[in-house]
Amino acid sequence: MKKVKFLGILGIFALAASCASTGSVNPPDASVEAKALPFSVNRIYIANVTPPSVTVVDLDTFNDANPVVYPVYFKGIEDKQQSHLISVSKDGRYIWLSENISKNAGYVQVVDARTFEIVKTWDVGAGVGTHISHDGKWGFFASEKTTNPNINVFDIENQRYLGYIELGGWPHNFDTNADGTRLYTTKYPGNILYEYDISGLAAIAAATTADQLGVKLPVTPLRSFESDGGTSCHAVLVYPNGKYLIFGSYTAGPDGSVIGSQAFDTFLDLTSDKIVEVAKIPGGNHNYEISPDGKYFFSSDWNAQSCNVEDYLKTLAAFKAADIKIDHPLLRYVDVSTLGSDNPDYSTIKIVGYLDGKDLGYANNSPMSHQIYDPSGKYFFVTTIQLEDKAKGELLVLDGRSWRVLKSIPLPTNPHGLSLPAYGR
C-alpha cells in the first residue's frame, strides 16, 4: 500500500531561534541524508501542509540560545497536500498523518518518530483532521475521498485499521473526552456538531486481527447540536472535566473567507439530555487550546473580524479601554475558569486579552494558525502563516503564564497543527 517508493525524508536542519529574518525554510537538496535521532518524548511536532513535512521542536534544548527545531520533508509527494493536524502515539514513538488529500486518492501513514521511516500506510482516503484519543488508544482520521467521505478509525497501539464511521462529509477537527468514551466532530460543509459513543471500540479491537478495509463500524451519533451562529463549523475542544465543549461556527463569504460578524465560539453544556448552548462570543475559530489549569481558553482567527465591531468592543472586557480597529487576525485569550466550578456563572466567560498579528509586523491576511502548551506549562507555542509572503511560516514561542512573545522561529510554508504524545491541536 505504500505511496512513496523510498524513505520519505529530504533532510534535517537546525533553525536559529532569533526573530525570523531569513524567511521560510526551503527543502534542502535531496542528497542530504537524515540521521536517526535519540528517542525522546519531550518534543512537539508541527504539520507543514505543503510541501508535506514535519517540524520537530526539541523541548530539552529550549533554554539554549539556539534550540533545536528542524523540518523533515517527505519525498515523492512534494506537490500534494498533507493533513492540517498531526497526531503522535502516547508513547511518543510514532507520528500519524494523512497524505495526498484529494477526491480520488489519499492515505493515512504512520512514521517512526526516531528514524522518520514510513512504517505503514492505508489507502483509505485523507483529510484535514486527525486525532488520537487522550487515552492513546484510538485514532480518528478524516477522509475527503469521494468513495469514503467518512471517519477512518484506527487501533493506535496495534497500528490496525478498524473500519470507518459513516459521516457523509469530512471533519476539520475532532476531540474526545478524557476517558475515551465520547468522540466529538463536525461535518464539513455544515454547522452541526456530532457526539459519538466510542466505548465499544475496545471490544471491536479485541476481536480484530487484521486491517478491516471497507468495514462500516456500528457507531452512530448519540446527540447533535446545530449552531445558529453560522453555516459551517471548524474548531472543537472538550473542556477537561468533560462537562462542556466549545466549537466554532462561521459563515464564509464568496471567496471562502470568514465573515467576521457571523463567526462565533459557542460554549455547550454536555451534562443534560440535550446539548445546550450556554455562551457565545465573536471569533474566527480556526483552532483552540486550553491552559493546563483549565482557566483560559485560546481561539485563533484565520481571518480578521471585518465586521462592524461596536458590540465586539463594548461587551468584551479586553476591548473596553481604547479605540481599537480590528483588522488583523487575533489569538484571543478567554477566561473560562467558571467551567471548572460547581456553580458556573456563564456571564464571566470573557475575552481578557489577545495577540494581534499587526503587532508582530504581519500583513492583514496573515492568519493565526494553531497553538499548544508544552507539558510543563512553561511555553505556549503558536504557528502563524503570512499569506502575503508566499505562505511564510513562523513558530511563536510565548511565555506560558504572561503570554509575552519570547522569540519567533522560521518554519517551512503552511504550518498548521502541533502535537504532543496523544494530544494534538
Summary of the structure (lengths in Angstrom):
residues: 425
radius of gyration: 20.3
end to end distance: 28.2
largest distance: 62.7
contacts: 1535
relative contact order: 0.13
helix: 8%
strand: 41%
